[in-house]
Every structure is written in C-alpha cells, then in structure tokens.
Amino acid sequence: MNANNLFMQIIAHLSKDKKLKKIVEQQEPFVLVKRKNIYLHLCNSIMSQQLSTKVADVFQRRFLALFNNKNPTAEQIAATPFETLRGIGLSNAKANYVLNVCNFFIEEKITDARLYKMSNEELIKYLTQIKGVGQWTVEMVLMFTLGREDVFAVDDLGIQQAICKLYNIDSADKKVMKEKMLDVSKKWSPYRTYACRYLWGWKDKTP
C-alpha cells in the first residue's frame, strides 16, 4: 500500500469517531517517520519532559551546539562533563538521565536494528530499566522515532486534557478518568498514535 492510500485509510478509520473527525479536519496531514539514532531521540525526550515545544526546541539546539551542530554518538555524549550539560540549562536530574541513557546503550551494545525488532511492550520493559526513563519517555520514542502507529499515551497531560475536554470526561478521579480514556481510545486502534498527534495539535490551537 502506498503512503497516500495508507494515509487515507488512517483518516477514514479515525473519522468514524465524529468528535475526533472534526479536529482531524482542522489540521494538516501528519505522517509518522522512522528515524535513526534512537539513543539521541531518547535523550531529547528526557530533555523535553514537562516543557513546552518551544522551550524544548531551545534546549535541543543548545545541546547540539555542544557538538558543532552534528548528531553526537552515544560515546561523545557519555564523555561530556556533567557541568557542561548543566551549563545548557538542564537540571541535575535531566543531565544525569541523559548520561544514563548513553552509558546504557554503550554497555548493552544496543543498535537501532535490535530495538526496531522489539515489540512496544518489550521496548518499554527494556528501556525503563534506565534510571530516569519512564513509560511516557519510551512511548514518545515509540511514536516519533520508531514510527509505531498504535501507541496511546494515557499518562500524557496534554492527551488527558484534550480527551477530557473533547469527550466531556471528569478529571477529578484520575483512575476513573484513565479508564474512560482507554475506553474511548479503543475505537482508534490500530492508529492511536495518529489520534494522539491530532489531539496534541488541537489542544495547542485551542485556548
């Protein structure tokens, strides 16, 4: 199936949900891309935690500037002094977590090919062994680095806010809220990553 036909299939499937259909129609088409250097995207995901997209971009530009604006290897990052990472504005914790990621990739001799062969569940279990890497961080990498189509970030604040607003779900009881979110998301499978992407886009545009 060519890319255009696949995209039309995804949109047709998500549009069965009339509420989601409205917000998909308001946005530019989105296509997932598979990327290399997974360790680097994992580091970027850590640096982006709890930050707006704009602020996260600033941190990533500063980070790349440490390596002459070229993608560093895991070894180059691991050899970067802690204070240098702190110097671009990273917290103590985030600087440590970035180093943890690169040291783990080096010690485990991890290749992109090896990670691409793992299922979502296997990847989450494997990479969350790294101190500072939680399920949300791996989910972002699954979505936007490995291009997995059916990931649902139930713990993401933006997704929670968007779904609660769109489907009129009460967020007072977090456990009940997440159960309702998961129930709503079932109809989007096997394209829940795309649904999340459109929910984020809609939330960013609405007051």
C-alpha positions as CSV (number, residue, x, y, z in Angstrom):
1,M,0.0,0.0,0.0
2,N,1.5,3.4,-1.0
3,A,1.8,6.2,1.5
4,N,-1.2,8.2,0.2
5,N,-3.5,5.2,0.3
6,L,-2.4,4.3,3.8
7,F,-2.9,7.9,5.0
8,M,-6.5,7.9,3.5
9,Q,-7.2,4.6,5.3
10,I,-6.0,6.0,8.6
11,I,-8.1,9.2,8.3
12,A,-11.2,7.1,7.3
13,H,-10.7,4.9,10.3
14,L,-10.3,7.8,12.8
15,S,-13.2,9.7,11.2
16,K,-15.6,7.0,12.3
17,D,-15.4,8.9,15.7
18,K,-17.3,12.1,14.8
19,K,-15.7,14.1,17.6
20,L,-12.2,13.2,16.5
21,K,-13.1,13.7,12.8
22,K,-13.8,17.4,13.5
23,I,-10.3,18.0,15.0
24,V,-8.5,15.9,12.3
25,E,-10.2,18.0,9.6
26,Q,-8.8,21.2,11.1
27,Q,-5.2,20.2,10.8
28,E,-2.5,19.5,8.2
29,P,-2.0,15.8,7.3
30,F,0.5,14.1,9.6
31,V,2.7,11.1,8.6
32,L,4.9,9.1,11.0
33,V,8.5,8.8,10.2
34,K,11.1,6.2,11.2
35,R,14.3,7.6,12.4
36,K,17.9,6.6,13.3
37,N,20.0,7.2,16.4
38,I,17.4,6.1,18.9
39,Y,19.6,6.9,21.9
40,L,19.7,10.5,20.7
41,H,15.9,10.8,20.5
42,L,15.6,9.2,23.9
43,C,17.9,11.9,25.3
44,N,15.8,14.6,23.5
45,S,12.6,13.1,25.0
46,I,14.2,13.3,28.5
47,M,15.2,16.9,27.9
48,S,11.7,17.8,26.7
49,Q,9.9,16.4,29.7
50,Q,7.4,18.9,31.2
51,L,8.4,21.6,28.8
52,S,6.5,23.4,26.0
53,T,7.6,22.5,22.5
54,K,9.2,26.0,22.1
55,V,11.3,25.6,25.2
56,A,12.2,22.0,24.4
57,D,13.5,23.2,20.9
58,V,15.8,25.7,22.6
59,F,17.3,23.0,24.8
60,Q,17.8,20.7,21.8
61,R,19.6,23.5,19.9
62,R,21.9,24.2,22.8
63,F,22.6,20.5,23.2
64,L,23.5,20.1,19.5
65,A,25.7,23.2,19.7
66,L,27.9,21.4,22.2
67,F,28.8,19.0,19.3
68,N,29.2,21.6,16.5
69,N,25.6,21.1,15.5
70,K,26.2,17.5,14.4
71,N,24.5,14.4,15.8
72,P,26.8,13.1,18.6
73,T,27.4,9.5,19.2
74,A,26.4,7.9,22.5
75,E,30.1,7.8,23.3
76,Q,30.5,11.5,22.7
77,I,27.6,12.3,24.9
78,A,28.7,10.0,27.7
79,A,32.1,11.7,27.6
80,T,30.6,15.1,28.1
81,P,31.2,16.6,31.5
82,F,28.2,16.8,33.8
83,E,28.8,20.5,34.3
84,T,28.7,21.1,30.6
85,L,25.3,19.5,30.3
86,R,24.1,21.6,33.3
87,G,25.5,24.7,31.5
88,I,22.9,24.5,28.8
89,G,20.2,24.7,31.4
90,L,19.5,21.1,32.2
91,S,18.6,20.2,35.7
92,N,20.8,17.9,37.8
93,A,18.4,15.1,37.2
94,K,18.0,15.5,33.5
95,A,21.8,15.8,33.0
96,N,22.2,12.5,34.9
97,Y,19.5,10.8,33.0
98,V,21.0,11.8,29.6
99,L,24.3,10.3,30.7
100,N,22.5,7.2,32.0
101,V,20.9,6.6,28.6
102,C,24.1,6.8,26.7
103,N,26.0,4.6,29.1
104,F,23.3,2.0,29.0
105,F,23.4,2.0,25.1
106,I,27.2,1.6,25.2
107,E,27.2,-1.1,27.9
108,E,24.4,-3.1,26.2
109,K,25.9,-2.6,22.7
110,I,22.5,-1.5,21.5
111,T,21.8,-0.9,17.8
112,D,18.8,0.7,16.2
113,A,18.1,-2.6,14.3
114,R,17.9,-4.5,17.6
115,L,15.3,-2.1,19.0
116,Y,13.3,-2.0,15.9
117,K,12.8,-5.8,16.2
118,M,11.2,-5.4,19.7
119,S,7.5,-5.1,20.3
120,N,6.2,-2.0,22.1
121,E,5.8,-3.9,25.4
122,E,9.4,-5.3,25.1
123,L,10.8,-1.9,24.4
124,I,9.0,-0.3,27.3
125,K,10.2,-3.0,29.7
126,Y,13.8,-2.9,28.4
127,L,14.4,0.8,28.2
128,T,12.6,1.7,31.5
129,Q,15.5,-0.2,33.2
130,I,17.4,3.0,32.7
131,K,17.2,5.4,35.7
132,G,15.3,8.4,34.6
133,V,13.5,6.7,31.7
134,G,9.8,6.2,32.4
135,Q,7.0,4.7,30.3
136,W,6.0,8.2,28.9
137,T,9.5,8.8,27.6
138,V,9.6,5.4,25.8
139,E,6.1,6.0,24.4
140,M,7.3,9.3,22.8
141,V,10.2,7.4,21.2
142,L,7.9,4.6,20.1
143,M,5.7,7.2,18.4
144,F,8.1,9.7,16.9
145,T,11.3,7.8,16.4
146,L,10.3,4.2,15.7
147,G,7.1,5.3,14.0
148,R,4.8,2.8,15.8
149,E,1.2,3.5,14.8
150,D,-0.7,2.2,17.8
151,V,0.7,3.8,20.9
152,F,-1.6,5.6,23.3
153,A,0.0,7.9,25.9
154,V,-2.6,7.7,28.6
155,D,-0.3,9.4,31.2
156,D,0.4,12.4,29.0
157,L,-1.1,15.6,30.5
158,G,-1.8,17.1,27.1
159,I,-3.7,14.0,25.9
160,Q,-5.6,13.8,29.2
161,Q,-6.7,17.5,28.9
162,A,-7.6,17.1,25.3
163,I,-9.7,14.0,25.7
164,C,-11.4,15.3,28.8
165,K,-12.4,18.4,27.0
166,L,-13.5,16.8,23.8
167,Y,-15.4,13.9,25.4
168,N,-16.6,15.8,28.5
169,I,-14.8,13.4,30.9
170,D,-14.4,14.5,34.6
171,S,-10.7,14.5,35.5
172,A,-11.3,14.6,39.3
173,D,-10.7,10.9,39.8
174,K,-7.6,10.1,37.8
175,K,-8.1,6.3,37.9
176,V,-11.7,6.6,36.5
177,M,-10.5,9.2,34.0
178,K,-7.8,6.9,32.6
179,E,-10.3,4.0,32.3
180,K,-12.6,6.2,30.3
181,M,-9.8,7.5,28.2
182,L,-8.7,3.9,27.4
183,D,-12.3,3.0,26.6
184,V,-12.6,6.0,24.2
185,S,-9.2,5.1,22.5
186,K,-10.1,1.5,21.7
187,K,-12.1,2.7,18.6
188,W,-9.0,4.4,17.3
189,S,-6.8,1.3,17.3
190,P,-4.7,0.4,15.3
191,Y,-3.9,4.1,14.7
192,R,-3.9,5.5,18.2
193,T,-0.5,7.3,17.7
194,Y,-2.1,9.4,14.9
195,A,-5.1,10.1,17.2
196,C,-2.7,11.4,19.9
197,R,-0.9,13.5,17.4
198,Y,-4.1,15.2,16.3
199,L,-5.3,15.6,19.9
200,W,-2.0,17.4,20.7
201,G,-2.3,19.6,17.7
202,W,-5.9,20.5,18.6
203,K,-5.0,21.3,22.2
204,D,-2.2,23.5,21.2
205,K,-4.5,25.6,19.0
206,T,-7.4,25.9,21.4
207,P,-7.4,28.3,24.4
